């Protein structure tokens, strides 16, 4: 009996320890839980994003309006059906009516659905037409989808001439690759190195296209989703009415890195936007290298290593070995060839139907540096240099 009591006591102690461990785990998970991201997704979100444009507000109203109509139809149809089943059940002595047609019923079930469709179509058409009206824009920006990042070019309006690439934040990508994300990061896989900056209360036209496969530019808080298709130009627009950071993602399955194409739009005041434009243009001017400058191998290699890590390593791997359909650069006949124009042409124009994207968005010096880096890294000890002037000549 004493032995049995001891076993019961020991089992109870183990259960208590297990309960404490479970409570500690839940407490830790609660402490690490993410919060709502303003301008982005919310925890356990079941509704549309809070709108910050008139289009998004109209879409939300239209969604709720359609939902009310559907609920009314649902309860009306099923209410009549269940009432009829209950009221005219056989146990109450109900007898089936015998008739072949009813003009009134025929008219009713033709007119009523027609009226409902018209009530739904009129506001929907109004919203769709407004969504497509990209005229009289204050700012025009081209968004180009790449595997897997976004390129932005300011084509018209204040900031004209600015262009840059927006890539997933390197620290967040590293967390994802390691399988150890920081659970306290509310904007996990939504942070980029260069967000798109626009002024508040200004109509911004977004022209979408793609360099390789179909992508889609989507920011839910703006009520915007537009496919970016290679060889085609599509457009959409938004007019943000509130300063803040707003997030979206590529909404078209575009390959294995599809989850790593976030969109971050920073809406700022008109004054802050003008300051950003001035700073960006000064930054671009500082980075604009003289294409006639003749570089030596060591500094060109150092620069090329940074360009490779930021743009090429995700596909070709840091060791240049490639993976799957991505060809290896280490030992590549094209990279090792004395005819440098072959590799220059591929980097500038892409290859394999977009599997290798065009990198024309990069500057001449950056392209010359990254090609030089690949020609002199790993087993590719060619000793060859590519100068910016050679890239400039190939562009022509």
C-alpha positions in Angstrom: 0.0 0.0 0.0 2.8 2.4 0.9 4.5 1.6 -2.5 1.3 2.3 -4.3 0.9 5.6 -2.5 4.4 6.6 -3.4 3.8 5.8 -7.1 0.6 7.8 -7.1 2.5 10.7 -5.4 5.3 10.4 -8.0 2.8 10.3 -10.9 1.0 13.4 -9.5 4.3 15.2 -9.2 5.2 14.4 -12.9 1.8 15.6 -14.0 2.4 18.8 -12.1 5.8 19.3 -13.6 4.3 18.7 -17.1 1.6 21.2 -16.4 4.1 23.8 -15.3 6.2 23.1 -18.4 3.2 23.5 -20.7 2.2 26.7 -18.9 5.8 28.1 -19.3 5.7 27.2 -23.0 2.4 28.9 -23.5 3.7 31.9 -21.6 6.8 32.1 -23.7 4.7 31.8 -26.9 2.5 34.6 -25.7 5.5 36.8 -24.9 6.8 36.2 -28.4 3.5 36.8 -30.2 3.5 39.3 -32.9 1.3 42.4 -32.9 -0.9 44.0 -35.6 1.3 45.7 -38.2 -0.1 49.2 -39.0 -0.6 49.4 -42.8 -0.1 45.6 -43.0 -1.7 42.4 -41.8 -3.3 42.1 -38.4 -3.3 39.1 -35.9 -6.2 36.8 -36.7 -7.5 39.3 -39.3 -10.8 38.3 -40.8 -11.8 41.6 -42.5 -10.3 43.7 -45.3 -7.4 46.0 -44.4 -8.4 49.4 -43.0 -8.6 51.6 -46.2 -6.5 54.7 -46.7 -7.7 55.5 -50.2 -11.2 56.3 -51.5 -11.0 53.3 -53.8 -10.2 50.9 -50.9 -13.1 52.5 -48.9 -15.4 52.0 -51.8 -14.3 48.4 -52.2 -15.0 47.7 -48.5 -18.4 49.3 -48.7 -19.2 47.3 -51.9 -18.0 44.1 -50.1 -20.3 44.8 -47.1 -23.2 45.8 -49.4 -22.9 42.5 -51.4 -22.7 40.6 -48.1 -25.9 42.1 -46.8 -27.7 41.3 -50.1 -26.5 37.7 -50.0 -27.5 37.3 -46.4 -31.0 38.7 -47.1 -31.4 36.3 -50.0 -30.1 33.4 -47.9 -32.5 34.0 -45.0 -35.5 34.7 -47.3 -35.0 31.6 -49.4 -34.2 29.2 -46.5 -36.9 30.9 -44.3 -39.6 30.3 -46.9 -38.3 26.7 -47.5 -38.3 25.7 -43.8 -41.6 27.5 -43.1 -43.2 25.5 -46.0 -41.7 22.2 -44.8 -43.0 22.8 -41.3 -46.4 24.4 -42.2 -47.4 21.9 -44.9 -46.0 18.7 -43.4 -47.9 15.4 -44.0 -48.5 14.8 -40.3 -50.6 18.0 -40.3 -52.8 16.6 -43.1 -51.4 18.8 -45.8 -52.3 17.9 -49.4 -50.1 18.8 -52.4 -51.6 21.3 -54.7 -52.0 20.4 -58.3 -51.2 23.1 -60.9 -49.1 23.3 -64.0 -48.1 26.9 -64.3 -48.5 30.3 -62.7 -47.9 33.5 -64.7 -47.4 35.5 -61.5 -44.7 33.2 -60.2 -42.9 33.1 -63.6 -42.9 36.9 -63.6 -41.8 37.2 -60.0 -38.8 34.9 -60.3 -37.7 36.7 -63.4 -38.1 40.3 -62.3 -36.8 39.9 -58.7 -33.4 38.4 -59.6 -33.1 41.0 -62.4 -33.7 43.8 -60.0 -31.2 42.3 -57.5 -28.5 42.0 -60.2 -29.0 45.6 -61.2 -28.7 46.7 -57.6 -25.4 44.9 -57.4 -24.1 45.8 -60.8 -24.5 49.6 -60.6 -22.3 50.3 -57.6 -19.8 47.6 -58.7 -19.5 49.2 -62.1 -19.0 52.6 -60.6 -16.1 51.4 -58.4 -14.5 49.4 -61.3 -14.6 52.4 -63.6 -13.0 54.6 -60.9 -10.3 52.0 -60.4 -9.3 52.2 -64.0 -9.2 56.0 -64.3 -5.5 56.7 -64.2 -5.7 60.2 -65.8 -4.4 63.4 -64.3 -1.9 61.7 -62.1 0.5 63.9 -60.1 3.2 61.2 -60.1 3.9 58.3 -62.5 6.0 55.4 -61.3 7.0 52.2 -63.2 7.0 49.1 -61.1 9.0 46.2 -62.7 8.8 42.7 -61.3 12.0 40.6 -61.2 12.7 37.2 -59.8 12.6 38.2 -57.0 12.5 41.9 -56.3 10.8 45.1 -57.5 12.4 47.8 -59.5 10.9 51.4 -59.3 11.5 54.2 -61.8 9.9 57.6 -61.3 8.8 58.6 -64.8 6.8 61.8 -64.3 6.3 64.4 -61.6 8.5 65.4 -58.7 11.3 62.9 -58.5 11.5 62.2 -62.2 14.6 60.3 -63.0 14.9 58.4 -59.7 15.2 54.7 -59.9 16.2 51.9 -57.6 15.6 48.2 -56.7 13.6 47.1 -53.6 14.8 43.8 -52.1 13.8 41.9 -49.0 15.8 43.0 -46.0 19.0 40.9 -45.8 18.6 40.3 -42.1 15.0 38.9 -42.5 16.1 36.8 -45.4 18.9 35.3 -43.3 16.4 34.6 -40.5 14.1 32.8 -43.0 17.0 30.8 -44.4 18.1 29.7 -40.9 14.6 28.6 -39.9 14.9 30.8 -36.8 12.8 33.9 -37.3 12.5 36.6 -34.6 8.9 36.1 -33.5 8.9 39.7 -32.1 9.3 41.1 -35.6 5.9 42.4 -36.7 7.0 43.1 -40.3 8.7 39.7 -40.8 9.3 39.1 -44.6 7.7 42.5 -45.4 10.7 44.8 -44.7 12.7 46.0 -47.8 16.0 47.9 -48.2 14.5 50.6 -50.4 10.8 51.4 -49.8 8.7 53.2 -52.4 8.2 56.7 -51.2 5.2 58.8 -52.3 3.5 62.1 -51.1 0.2 62.0 -49.3 -2.9 63.2 -51.0 -1.4 63.0 -54.5 -2.6 60.8 -57.3 0.1 58.2 -58.0 -0.1 56.2 -61.2 1.7 52.8 -61.1 2.7 51.3 -64.4 3.4 47.6 -64.1 5.5 45.3 -66.2 7.8 42.4 -65.6 11.2 41.3 -66.7 10.8 37.5 -66.5 7.5 35.9 -65.5 4.1 37.2 -64.4 4.1 39.1 -61.1 1.4 41.2 -59.4 1.8 44.5 -57.5 -0.6 44.5 -54.6 -1.1 46.8 -51.6 -4.4 45.9 -49.8 -4.7 49.1 -47.8 -4.7 51.0 -51.1 -7.2 48.7 -52.8 -4.7 48.0 -55.5 -3.7 44.8 -57.3 -2.4 44.9 -60.8 -0.6 42.1 -62.7 2.9 42.8 -64.1 3.3 40.9 -67.3 6.4 40.5 -69.4 6.1 42.4 -72.7 3.0 44.2 -71.6 2.3 47.5 -69.8 -0.6 47.7 -67.3 -1.5 50.6 -65.0 -3.4 51.3 -61.8 -3.4 54.2 -59.3 -3.9 55.2 -55.7 -4.2 58.4 -53.7 -3.2 57.7 -50.1 -5.0 60.0 -47.6 -2.9 59.2 -44.5 0.8 59.3 -43.8 2.3 56.0 -42.8 3.9 52.7 -43.9 1.8 50.3 -46.0 2.7 46.8 -47.0 1.8 44.3 -49.7 3.3 41.4 -51.6 3.6 39.9 -55.0 0.2 38.3 -55.5 1.1 36.1 -58.5 2.9 32.8 -58.0 6.2 33.6 -59.7 8.6 30.9 -58.7 10.4 29.5 -55.7 11.2 32.9 -54.2 7.7 34.2 -54.5 7.4 34.7 -50.8 10.3 37.0 -50.8 8.9 39.8 -52.9 7.4 42.2 -50.4 6.1 45.7 -51.2 6.6 48.6 -48.8 5.2 52.0 -49.6 6.1 54.9 -47.4 3.5 57.7 -47.6 5.0 61.0 -46.4 4.0 64.7 -46.3 4.7 66.9 -49.3 7.6 68.6 -47.5 9.2 65.3 -46.4 8.7 64.0 -50.0 10.6 66.9 -51.5 13.4 66.4 -48.9 13.5 62.7 -49.9 13.7 63.5 -53.6 16.6 66.0 -53.0 18.5 63.4 -50.9 17.9 60.6 -53.4 19.1 62.7 -56.3 22.3 63.7 -54.4 22.8 60.0 -53.5 22.4 59.0 -57.1 24.8 61.7 -58.2 27.3 60.5 -55.7 27.0 56.9 -56.9 27.2 58.0 -60.6 30.7 56.8 -61.5 32.6 58.2 -64.4 32.2 55.4 -67.0 35.6 56.4 -68.5 37.4 55.7 -65.3 39.9 52.8 -65.6 39.7 50.5 -62.6 42.3 48.2 -61.1 41.5 44.6 -60.2 41.5 44.9 -56.4 38.9 47.7 -55.9 36.8 46.4 -58.7 36.7 42.9 -57.1 35.7 44.4 -53.7 32.9 46.3 -55.3 31.8 43.3 -57.4 31.6 41.1 -54.3 29.1 43.4 -52.7 27.0 43.7 -55.9 27.1 39.9 -56.3 25.9 39.3 -52.7 23.1 41.8 -53.1 21.8 40.6 -56.4 23.2 37.3 -57.7 24.0 35.1 -54.7 20.3 34.3 -54.0 20.1 32.3 -57.3 23.7 31.4 -58.2 24.7 30.8 -54.5 27.6 32.5 -52.7 29.9 29.8 -53.9 28.8 30.3 -57.5 27.7 26.6 -57.8 24.1 27.4 -58.8 21.2 25.0 -58.0 18.7 23.1 -60.1 18.1 25.0 -63.4 20.3 27.9 -62.2 23.6 27.4 -64.0 26.8 27.5 -62.1 29.2 30.4 -62.6 32.1 28.6 -61.1 33.8 26.9 -64.0 31.3 28.3 -66.5 32.8 28.4 -70.1 31.1 31.8 -70.7 32.5 33.3 -67.6 36.0 31.9 -68.3 35.9 32.9 -72.0 38.3 35.5 -73.4 35.3 37.0 -75.2 34.0 39.2 -72.4 31.1 40.4 -74.6 29.2 37.1 -74.2 28.8 37.5 -70.4 28.2 41.3 -70.7 25.4 40.7 -73.2 23.7 38.1 -70.9 24.0 40.3 -67.8 22.5 43.3 -69.6 19.8 41.5 -71.5 19.1 38.3 -69.6 18.8 34.8 -71.1 16.8 31.5 -71.2 13.4 33.3 -71.6 13.8 35.3 -68.4 15.3 32.6 -66.2 18.3 34.9 -66.1 16.9 38.4 -65.7 18.2 41.6 -67.3 20.3 43.7 -65.0 20.2 47.0 -67.0 18.9 48.7 -63.8 22.4 48.4 -62.4 25.0 51.1 -63.2 27.8 50.5 -65.7 30.4 50.3 -62.9 28.4 47.8 -60.8 27.9 45.5 -63.8 31.6 45.8 -64.7 32.5 45.0 -61.1 30.2 42.0 -60.7 31.4 40.4 -64.0 35.0 41.0 -63.0 34.2 39.4 -59.6 32.8 36.3 -61.2 35.7 36.0 -63.7 38.2 36.0 -60.8 36.4 34.1 -58.0 36.3 30.5 -57.0 38.1 28.4 -59.7 37.6 31.2 -62.3 41.1 32.7 -62.1 41.1 34.4 -65.5 42.8 37.6 -64.5 40.4 39.5 -66.7 39.0 42.9 -65.9 35.8 44.4 -67.4 35.8 48.2 -67.4 32.6 50.4 -67.2 33.3 51.8 -70.6 32.8 48.3 -72.1 29.4 48.1 -70.4 28.4 51.5 -71.7 29.4 50.5 -75.2 27.3 47.3 -75.1 24.3 49.3 -74.0 24.4 51.2 -77.2 
